[in-house]
């Protein structure tokens, strides 16, 4: 496959992801993986489509492959965190979310996701800390306030 064909197919996969045509994303990334198996972007696109289409452990496995290929990628770690949360791999999810937060420079959006995760699945004390940090960064974030409420309720 020529480089321009790889680029076109990648764009097609991204467009299908935006349209929520997950079957098309998976088909396109299947083709891409045959040609560029070590491209972390392709793995992340595929992981996101698998996650959003409830493809079970495949989403988690694909996201972990993306992390192996791009260990400093916020998006890859976030996908591992979300897939781990959804498919009951809670230790891996917590670790991946914490790494994504570090890599992102403590993104309020990621702190909010982490706070919700911790409040609902793990430790409400860490959830409270993450929610407070997110609120400090963005006092108007209603989801951060809701996560804080959930954490405090669990405490």
Buried (B, 14 or more C-beta within 10 A) or exposed (E): EEEEEBEEBBEBBBEBBEEEBBEBBBBBBEBBBEBBEEBBBBBBBBBBBBBBBEBEEBBBBBBBBBBEBBEEBBBBBBBBBBBBBBBEBBEBBBBBBBBBBEBBEEBBBBBBBBBBBBBBBBBBEBBBBBBBBBBEBBEEBEBBBBBBEBBEEBE
